[in-house]
Amino acid sequence: MRMELINEIEAEQLKENPENFRIGDTVKVHFKIVEGQTERIQIFEGLVIAINNSGIRKTFTVRKMSYGVGVERIFPLHSPRVEKTVVVRRGRVRRAKLYYIRDRVGKAAKVPELIRRKDQKKQASK
């Protein structure tokens, strides 16, 4: 009885079609920030290094370099504050978590781009 009620409430709060990105992709996260009375959207662009949990609790970790310092931020996927997530480029990775990127510097920290044929792009867009 209780679990059904919790599942119903969570189902209402899920986003209809969550953004389609994977680990290794470079994304721009449009995030709402409240400053006093005003509300603005801040863009955080970086590499998705982890996706955790499932359902309403699903989160993704984005890492970027800012003035030579690595900055990581964890975003809830179904949060109303996350306006949208735009994929800048697809990455080709062979891991589920890219925590090893934290120890890499310079070009070693880059993820190779996923190159897809034209017929694959048409199937992916459907």
Disulfide bonds with the S-S distance in Angstrom:
none
